[in-house]
Every structure is written in C-alpha cells, then in structure tokens.
Amino acid sequence: MSKKSKVKIGLALGGGSAKGMSYIGLLRVFEKHKIPIDFISGTSIGALIGGLYCAGYSPDEMEKIILKLNWKKMLDFNDFGNGLIRGNKIEKWLRKMLKGKQFKDLRIPFAASAVDIHNGEEVIFEQGDVAKAIHASIAIPGVFSPVPIGHRHYVDGGVVDPVPVGILRRKRMDKIIAVSLSTPAKRLRRRSIPENVKGPFMQVFLESGVENLKKYMKSEHILPGSVLWFLTPGRVEKFSTNNFPPVFRIVLRSYHLMFNELAILRMAEHKPDVIIKPKVYDIELFDFHKFKKCIKRGESAASRRIGDIEKLLK
C-alpha cells in the first residue's frame, strides 16, 4: 500500500455473500495502480474481506486462504433454534486468522456494520474485538444465529444498509468509492430460481442440515401445529443435495430482491463518487466454489473504473 494521499479515500464494501469474493480482485487492481485507501467500511462479506485486508492480508494471501477452506470444519449447525448455523466455529477461525487483533491494531482504519435484531438499529463497530464484529456483520438472519455482544443480539448489517457508504460520510472522507454487488432489475427478472445445489458449501449445508432435522424430528421439542409437525421422515429424505427444497429457493430469491432494492435506495441517498459493479449476476449467494471467477470479475470491474478513481486523487 502506498503512502496516504492528501485526498482521503474511503472504500465501502457491500454484502452479497459469495459474490463478495470479487473484492479480492478489486483490491489486487487497487494495489497494482497504487490507489491509497484511508478507510474501509464493510458489511456482511464486505466486512469479512475488508477486515482481513485491513489486518494485513494481501489479495493473493486471501485467495489462498479461500482455496484451503474446509466447510465441514467451519459450519456448526443448530437444533433449529434462532438460526441454522451457530457461527461459533467461523468466529474462532476469524480470531485465529486475525491473531486476536483489536480495531486499534489494524493497519488501515476499518468499521463493520451490523443490526440490532430487537430494535432494527444499525450499529457500527470500530472498537474492540474485530473477529466478533465481523461475525455479527455476516450473520444472515435465519442462516446464522444472531450474535450476542453485551446485552444485544446482532445480525447481518446488509439488512439495513447493503453498501455502507454512510459510515464513510460520517468519517468525512473526501472521496468515496462504493462497490455494489446488486443485480440489475432486468437481469434479475430473467433469472430462474436455482433448482440444483452445487458446490461444497451447499452440500455440507444441506447434508448436515438434513441430519440435524432428522434428529430434531425425534425430539420432544416439536409441538402439534408447528411447521415441523407436518414433516414426515419420507419428506425429510427428499431434502437431498441434488434438489433445492422449494422453501430455500424462495427465501434466496426473496433475499436477492430485498438486497437489490435496498442497495439502489441507499446508493441514491449517499451518492458515492465512484461506483464499481462487478458483473457477478450469475453467482448465487453460496457459490463459494466459484471464487476464482468472482475474483477475475472483480479485477475487470476495478480496471474499467481505474481512470475515474485516479482522477479522485488529483
């Protein structure tokens, strides 16, 4: 990273799950062109990639880390409580990768956003334990359990602000670069809901989820009249890694729609100086096995706007 410029540059990295692997390619292009970043704000996957980068990991190092991820060791499943995945193993992994760093230890100032699930308040983390803050920021409601910090419980910051440009405005950055992973409405309408499950993340997710569901069906926690009361062992068996249960497909589609509409509104409100939009429209939320494709598209998107970004420095 080059010396800080006289113009303070802020970078906002939004949510988008697996699509956010494109940020690695974007940061690689920034380093190649010596684009100085004075502050990074991130939500969801943007908090994870942004946090690792601010802690000192290079784009090349992050790519190698993703290549070696073992999802079976990363995911700890719940007994159908307040989220399918607890997230404790991911936080433990983050703390190991970050070497227990606090925000004050980071080489680039960084903030992660999350949302208080009880009152809907957006909370900005920029002090204390970085791993815990990132865990809160990536906790997609329903998929991950809310993350307890103090007396509050937090979920994915993208629920309120998919691209955290507002943080950079409050930090008085002179120029702001925002990266949005939203899908244009025309392309979104043409896309079908995914029928098949592909990739190691979703295979582990469904295999372990089905096993947990079978165990839970045998427990005494299911009350007559509840949704799970109507599931039979035969129906559970149909939840295989070859077919996406319709409810999951509908939830993913709904998340896409919500994310896109909210991102458009927030970007119009905060008006960043440069918007970078990696073309990751065909990448599903949990297609982490397509990370190399995402990285390449992040590089292409950043390269297309590098001239505009360099003008910000003058």
Secondary structure, DSSP 8 states (H G I E B T S, - for coil): -----SS-EEEEE---GGGGGHHHHHHHHHHHTT---SEEEEETHHHHHHHHHHTT--HHHHHHHHHT--HHHH--B-SSSSEEE--HHHHHHHHHHTTT-BGGG-SS-EEEEEEETTT--EEEE-SSBHHHHHHHHT--BEEE--EEETTEEEEEGGGT-SS-HHHHHHTT-SEEEEE-----HHHHHH-----S--SHHHHHHHHHHHHHHHHHHTSS---TTSGGGG--HHHHHT--SSS--HHHHHHHHHHHHHHHHHHHHHHHHH--SEEE----TT--TT-GGGHHHHHHHHHHHHHHHHHHHHHHT-
